[in-house]
Every structure is written in structure tokens, then in C-alpha cells.
């Protein structure tokens, strides 16, 4: 919910980007963080830039196609939830968030295994 409210919140972006697992690993996040520092933008904005830039030798970061697709799907999901925020009430937005992120099944699995979501 924090990232939907404020896409400039890098801590929230880093925390939720791969929960549940989306195929965006530590190496990819390091590249995105590097891009964010170089451009002076938020982590989420760096994800948008990383997805938009085509590998042409001049791009600051080059994401492999599989990773680019995973990051693009995450960016699209967050942007859609931001748009939904304007039209949905908080309960409907929360339902949509749980549905779109896939976090609900992850919560139940983690709870059955006796751990918190996002923790191993």
C-alpha cells in the first residue's frame, strides 16, 4: 500500500518488488539501484526507465529480456493499482491489491510454515 501511495518510497519498492517471487533478483535490483543513483531518481522510477530503455550500447542499464519482462509486469501492476486508487474505496483497493500482487496465497503459505511474509 505504501508504494501505491508514494512511488518515490524506495524502501517500500525494494521490500515488495519480489514478494511473492517475481524473478527479480539481487543482481537485477543492484542494476536498478545503480541506475536510480546515476539518474537521481527513485527506485520505482529507475525500474520504469530500465524497462523503457532499449539495449543499444548507450543505455545505462541493460536488463535481460526475461528480467525486463518481470520488471515491466511489476511496474505495470503498480501503475494500475495507483490508477485504481483514484476510483476504488480502500477496501476494494485492498482486495484488488491482494488479487493483483498474489500476496494472499503467499501469506497463507508463510503462515502455515510459521514465518512472516517476505522472510525465510
PAVEX-396831 format. One record per residue: x, y, z of N, C-alpha, C, O in turn. Coordinates in nm, 3 decimals, padded with zeros to 5 digits. Example, Ala and Ser with C-alpha at 12.3 -4.5 7.8 and 13.67 -1.06 7.14 Angstrom:
2
NODE     npx     npy     npz    capx    capy    capz     cpx     cpy     cpz     opx     opy     opz
NODE  01.319 -00.569  00.780  01.230 -00.450  00.780  01.320 -00.330  00.780  01.424 -00.332  00.846
NODE  01.285 -00.225  00.708  01.367 -00.106  00.714  01.290  00.003  00.787  01.341  00.114  00.804
END
This chain:
120
NODE     npx     npy     npz    capx    capy    capz     cpx     cpy     cpz     opx     opy     opz
NODE  00.082 -00.120  00.000  00.000  00.000  00.000  00.086  00.126  00.000  00.050  00.227 -00.061
NODE  00.201  00.120  00.069  00.287  00.239  00.074  00.337  00.277 -00.064  00.340  00.395 -00.099
NODE  00.377  00.179 -00.143  00.428  00.208 -00.277  00.319  00.265 -00.366  00.345  00.351 -00.451
NODE  00.198  00.218 -00.348  00.087  00.272 -00.427  00.061  00.418 -00.390  00.027  00.500 -00.475
NODE  00.078  00.449 -00.264  00.058  00.586 -00.217  00.173  00.677 -00.259  00.152  00.795 -00.290
NODE  00.296  00.623 -00.261  00.414  00.704 -00.289  00.517  00.624 -00.366  00.593  00.548 -00.306
NODE  00.520  00.638 -00.497  00.613  00.563 -00.580  00.757  00.607 -00.558  00.849  00.540 -00.606
NODE  00.779  00.716 -00.488  00.913  00.762 -00.457  00.974  00.695 -00.335  01.089  00.721 -00.301
NODE  00.898  00.610 -00.268  00.943  00.541 -00.147  01.027  00.419 -00.187  00.974  00.312 -00.214
NODE  01.159  00.439 -00.190  01.250  00.333 -00.234  01.252  00.213 -00.140  01.268  00.100 -00.185
NODE  01.237  00.238 -00.011  01.237  00.127  00.085  01.119  00.035  00.058  01.133 -00.087  00.056
NODE  01.002  00.094  00.037  00.883  00.012  00.008  00.897 -00.061 -00.125  00.859 -00.177 -00.136
NODE  00.951  00.006 -00.224  00.970 -00.058 -00.355  01.063 -00.178 -00.342  01.034 -00.286 -00.395
NODE  01.174 -00.160 -00.272  01.270 -00.270 -00.256  01.209 -00.386 -00.176  01.240 -00.502 -00.202
NODE  01.125 -00.352 -00.082  01.067 -00.456  00.003  00.966 -00.543 -00.070  00.959 -00.663 -00.046
NODE  00.888 -00.484 -00.160  00.779 -00.560 -00.222  00.806 -00.608 -00.364  00.729 -00.686 -00.418
NODE  00.914 -00.563 -00.424  00.938 -00.594 -00.565  00.940 -00.744 -00.593  00.900 -00.787 -00.701
NODE  00.987 -00.822 -00.501  00.998 -00.965 -00.529  00.923 -01.051 -00.426  00.962 -01.164 -00.399
NODE  00.815 -00.995 -00.370  00.731 -01.071 -00.276  00.588 -01.064 -00.327  00.529 -00.955 -00.330
NODE  00.531 -01.175 -00.368  00.594 -01.305 -00.381  00.696 -01.303 -00.495  00.704 -01.206 -00.571
NODE  00.772 -01.409 -00.507  00.880 -01.415 -00.605  00.830 -01.383 -00.745  00.732 -01.440 -00.793
NODE  00.899 -01.290 -00.809  00.863 -01.247 -00.945  00.977 -01.265 -01.043  00.964 -01.229 -01.160
NODE  01.089 -01.320 -00.998  01.203 -01.337 -01.087  01.290 -01.214 -01.098  01.363 -01.198 -01.195
NODE  01.281 -01.127 -00.999  01.363 -01.005 -00.995  01.460 -01.024 -00.879  01.424 -01.002 -00.763
NODE  01.582 -01.064 -00.910  01.677 -01.100 -00.807  01.768 -00.987 -00.764  01.754 -00.872 -00.806
NODE  01.863 -01.023 -00.678  01.956 -00.926 -00.619  02.040 -00.855 -00.726  02.063 -00.735 -00.717
NODE  02.086 -00.929 -00.826  02.169 -00.868 -00.931  02.088 -00.764 -01.010  02.138 -00.656 -01.042
NODE  01.964 -00.797 -01.041  01.878 -00.702 -01.112  01.853 -00.579 -01.027  01.859 -00.466 -01.076
NODE  01.823 -00.601 -00.899  01.797 -00.488 -00.810  01.922 -00.400 -00.796  01.911 -00.278 -00.787
NODE  02.040 -00.461 -00.795  02.164 -00.382 -00.789  02.177 -00.293 -00.913  02.218 -00.178 -00.903
NODE  02.141 -00.348 -01.030  02.145 -00.268 -01.154  02.045 -00.153 -01.148  02.075 -00.041 -01.189
NODE  01.927 -00.182 -01.098  01.822 -00.079 -01.089  01.862  00.028 -00.987  01.842  00.147 -01.011
NODE  01.919 -00.013 -00.874  01.966  00.083 -00.774  02.077  00.171 -00.831  02.081  00.291 -00.804
NODE  02.165  00.111 -00.908  02.273  00.187 -00.973  02.215  00.291 -01.069  02.258  00.406 -01.070
NODE  02.117  00.250 -01.147  02.051  00.342 -01.239  01.983  00.455 -01.163  01.989  00.571 -01.205
NODE  01.917  00.423 -01.052  01.850  00.525 -00.971  01.950  00.629 -00.921  01.924  00.749 -00.926
NODE  02.065  00.582 -00.873  02.170  00.675 -00.825  02.223  00.761 -00.939  02.239  00.882 -00.923
NODE  02.251  00.699 -01.053  02.306  00.772 -01.167  02.211  00.879 -01.218  02.253  00.989 -01.254
NODE  02.083  00.848 -01.220  01.985  00.941 -01.273  01.925  01.032 -01.166  01.857  01.129 -01.199
NODE  01.950  01.002 -01.040  01.893  01.084 -00.932  01.743  01.069 -00.922  01.671  01.165 -00.896
NODE  01.696  00.945 -00.942  01.552  00.919 -00.939  01.522  00.811 -00.836  01.612  00.747 -00.782
NODE  01.394  00.792 -00.809  01.352  00.689 -00.714  01.376  00.551 -00.772  01.395  00.535 -00.893
NODE  01.375  00.453 -00.686  01.393  00.315 -00.729  01.284  00.274 -00.828  01.312  00.210 -00.929
NODE  01.160  00.311 -00.798  01.050  00.274 -00.887  01.066  00.343 -01.023  01.043  00.281 -01.127
NODE  01.104  00.471 -01.023  01.125  00.542 -01.149  01.238  00.477 -01.228  01.232  00.469 -01.351
NODE  01.342  00.432 -01.158  01.453  00.363 -01.226  01.404  00.234 -01.290  01.451  00.196 -01.397
NODE  01.310  00.166 -01.226  01.252  00.045 -01.287  01.180  00.083 -01.416  01.194  00.014 -01.517
NODE  01.104  00.191 -01.413  01.034  00.236 -01.533  01.134  00.270 -01.644  01.113  00.233 -01.760
NODE  01.240  00.339 -01.609  01.342  00.375 -01.708  01.411  00.250 -01.762  01.431  00.237 -01.882
NODE  01.446  00.158 -01.673  01.514  00.035 -01.714  01.432 -00.047 -01.810  01.486 -00.111 -01.900
NODE  01.302 -00.045 -01.791  01.212 -00.118 -01.880  01.199 -00.045 -02.014  01.193 -00.108 -02.120
NODE  01.195  00.087 -02.009  01.173  00.167 -02.130  01.296  00.173 -02.220  01.283  00.179 -02.343
NODE  01.415  00.171 -02.160  01.537  00.182 -02.241  01.564  00.053 -02.316  01.556 -00.056 -02.260
NODE  01.594  00.068 -02.441  01.628 -00.047 -02.523  01.779 -00.065 -02.524  01.852  00.034 -02.534
NODE  01.826 -00.188 -02.515  01.971 -00.209 -02.519  02.027 -00.169 -02.655  02.001 -00.235 -02.756
NODE  02.104 -00.060 -02.657  02.160 -00.011 -02.783  02.307  00.027 -02.769  02.366  00.090 -02.856
NODE  02.365 -00.014 -02.657  02.504  00.023 -02.633  02.516  00.153 -02.557  02.618  00.177 -02.492
NODE  02.415  00.239 -02.564  02.418  00.367 -02.493  02.333  00.364 -02.366  02.338  00.457 -02.286
NODE  02.256  00.260 -02.348  02.168  00.251 -02.231  02.253  00.239 -02.105  02.357  00.173 -02.105
NODE  02.207  00.303 -01.998  02.277  00.298 -01.871  02.273  00.158 -01.812  02.369  00.113 -01.750
NODE  02.162  00.091 -01.832  02.148 -00.045 -01.781  02.086 -00.130 -01.890  02.005 -00.083 -01.969
NODE  02.125 -00.252 -01.893  02.068 -00.345 -01.990  02.010 -00.463 -01.913  02.084 -00.542 -01.854
NODE  01.879 -00.472 -01.916  01.813 -00.584 -01.849  01.791 -00.694 -01.951  01.748 -00.669 -02.063
NODE  01.820 -00.816 -01.911  01.794 -00.931 -01.997  01.645 -00.937 -02.026  01.565 -00.893 -01.943
NODE  01.605 -00.989 -02.141  01.462 -00.991 -02.177  01.371 -01.052 -02.071  01.264 -00.998 -02.043
NODE  01.411 -01.163 -02.011  01.327 -01.227 -01.910  01.309 -01.136 -01.789  01.199 -01.121 -01.736
NODE  01.420 -01.075 -01.746  01.417 -00.985 -01.631  01.339 -00.859 -01.667  01.259 -00.809 -01.587
NODE  01.362 -00.807 -01.786  01.289 -00.688 -01.832  01.138 -00.713 -01.827  01.061 -00.627 -01.786
NODE  01.096 -00.832 -01.870  00.953 -00.866 -01.866  00.901 -00.872 -01.723  00.790 -00.826 -01.696
NODE  00.981 -00.927 -01.631  00.939 -00.936 -01.491  00.927 -00.797 -01.429  00.830 -00.768 -01.359
NODE  01.025 -00.711 -01.456  01.022 -00.574 -01.403  00.907 -00.497 -01.467  00.836 -00.422 -01.399
NODE  00.887 -00.515 -01.597  00.776 -00.447 -01.666  00.642 -00.488 -01.608  00.554 -00.404 -01.591
NODE  00.625 -00.616 -01.578  00.499 -00.662 -01.519  00.478 -00.600 -01.382  00.366 -00.562 -01.348
NODE  00.584 -00.589 -01.303  00.573 -00.527 -01.170  00.536 -00.379 -01.183  00.447 -00.331 -01.113
NODE  00.605 -00.308 -01.271  00.578 -00.165 -01.292  00.434 -00.145 -01.338  00.363 -00.057 -01.289
NODE  00.391 -00.226 -01.433  00.254 -00.215 -01.484  00.153 -00.241 -01.372  00.053 -00.170 -01.361
NODE  00.178 -00.342 -01.290  00.087 -00.374 -01.180  00.077 -00.257 -01.082 -00.033 -00.219 -01.042
NODE  00.190 -00.200 -01.044  00.188 -00.087 -00.950  00.117  00.032 -01.012  00.034  00.095 -00.947
NODE  00.147  00.063 -01.137  00.082  00.177 -01.203 -00.069  00.156 -01.214 -00.146  00.251 -01.199
NODE -00.112  00.033 -01.238 -00.256  00.004 -01.244 -00.320  00.023 -01.106 -00.430  00.077 -01.095
NODE -00.252 -00.023 -01.002 -00.305 -00.005 -00.867 -00.310  00.142 -00.828 -00.403  00.184 -00.757
NODE -00.213  00.220 -00.872 -00.216  00.365 -00.848 -00.339  00.426 -00.916 -00.408  00.509 -00.856
NODE -00.366  00.385 -01.039 -00.484  00.434 -01.110 -00.612  00.389 -01.040 -00.707  00.466 -01.028
NODE -00.614  00.265 -00.994 -00.732  00.212 -00.923 -00.759  00.288 -00.794 -00.874  00.302 -00.753
NODE -00.653  00.336 -00.731 -00.667  00.410 -00.605 -00.761  00.529 -00.620 -00.832  00.564 -00.526
NODE -00.760  00.590 -00.737 -00.842  00.709 -00.761 -00.991  00.678 -00.768 -01.074  00.765 -00.744
NODE -01.025  00.553 -00.800 -01.167  00.521 -00.821 -01.224  00.421 -00.721 -01.346  00.411 -00.707
NODE -01.139  00.347 -00.651 -01.187  00.245 -00.559 -01.178  00.294 -00.415 -01.089  00.373 -00.380
NODE -01.269  00.249 -00.332 -01.258  00.273 -00.189 -01.144  00.190 -00.134 -01.090  00.103 -00.203
NODE -01.107  00.215 -00.010 -00.991  00.149  00.049 -01.008 -00.002  00.055 -00.913 -00.075  00.028
NODE -01.126 -00.051  00.090 -01.146 -00.196  00.099 -01.139 -00.262 -00.038 -01.079 -00.369 -00.052
NODE -01.199 -00.200 -00.138 -01.191 -00.254 -00.273 -01.048 -00.247 -00.328 -01.003 -00.337 -00.399
NODE -00.977 -00.140 -00.293 -00.838 -00.128 -00.336 -00.753 -00.237 -00.271 -00.668 -00.297 -00.336
NODE -00.778 -00.263 -00.143 -00.704 -00.369 -00.074 -00.733 -00.505 -00.136 -00.642 -00.586 -00.154
NODE -00.860 -00.530 -00.168 -00.895 -00.656 -00.237 -00.821 -00.667 -00.370 -00.766 -00.772 -00.403
NODE -00.821 -00.558 -00.447 -00.752 -00.557 -00.577 -00.603 -00.580 -00.558 -00.541 -00.656 -00.633
NODE -00.544 -00.515 -00.458 -00.402 -00.530 -00.430 -00.369 -00.676 -00.398 -00.273 -00.731 -00.451
NODE -00.447 -00.739 -00.313 -00.424 -00.878 -00.277 -00.437 -00.969 -00.399 -00.360 -01.064 -00.416
NODE -00.535 -00.939 -00.483 -00.557 -01.019 -00.603 -00.442 -01.002 -00.702 -00.387 -01.101 -00.751
NODE -00.406 -00.877 -00.732 -00.306 -00.849 -00.836 -00.164 -00.887 -00.795 -00.086 -00.935 -00.878
NODE -00.130 -00.867 -00.669  00.007 -00.893 -00.626  00.035 -01.040 -00.602  00.150 -01.083 -00.608
NODE -00.070 -01.117 -00.575 -00.051 -01.257 -00.542 -00.002 -01.276 -00.400  00.044 -01.384 -00.364
NODE -00.012 -01.172 -00.320  00.040 -01.178 -00.183 -00.049 -01.264 -00.093  00.002 -01.324  00.003
NODE -00.177 -01.273 -00.120 -00.266 -01.351 -00.032 -00.223 -01.497 -00.024 -00.208 -01.549  00.087
NODE -00.204 -01.566 -00.136 -00.157 -01.705 -00.125 -00.022 -01.716 -00.056  00.004 -01.811  00.017
NODE  00.064 -01.616 -00.079  00.195 -01.615 -00.016  00.181 -01.602  00.136  00.256 -01.665  00.211
NODE  00.086 -01.520  00.180  00.061 -01.503  00.324  00.016 -01.635  00.387  00.066 -01.674  00.492
NODE -00.076 -01.702  00.321 -00.127 -01.827  00.376 -00.020 -01.934  00.382 -00.011 -02.007  00.480
NODE  00.062 -01.943  00.279  00.170 -02.041  00.277  00.271 -02.011  00.387  00.313 -02.101  00.459
NODE  00.309 -01.885  00.400  00.405 -01.846  00.503  00.350 -01.873  00.641  00.421 -01.921  00.730
NODE  00.224 -01.843  00.659  00.162 -01.863  00.791  00.161 -02.012  00.827  00.190 -02.049  00.941
NODE  00.128 -02.097  00.730  00.128 -02.241  00.756  00.267 -02.291  00.792  00.283 -02.387  00.868
NODE  00.369 -02.225  00.736  00.507 -02.266  00.763  00.564 -02.194  00.886  00.679 -02.216  00.924
NODE  00.483 -02.108  00.948  00.524 -02.040  01.071  00.623 -01.927  01.053  00.707 -01.905  01.141
NODE  00.616 -01.855  00.941  00.706 -01.741  00.923  00.630 -01.623  00.864  00.517 -01.638  00.816
NODE  00.692 -01.508  00.868  00.631 -01.387  00.815  00.647 -01.383  00.663  00.737 -01.445  00.608
NODE  00.559 -01.310  00.598  00.568 -01.294  00.453  00.694 -01.216  00.421  00.726 -01.116  00.486
NODE  00.765 -01.262  00.319  00.887 -01.195  00.276  01.009 -01.234  00.355  01.118 -01.183  00.329
NODE  00.994 -01.322  00.448  01.106 -01.368  00.530  01.124 -01.516  00.511  01.026 -01.588  00.488
NODE  01.245 -01.565  00.521  01.271 -01.708  00.505  01.313 -01.770  00.635  01.339 -01.890  00.641
END
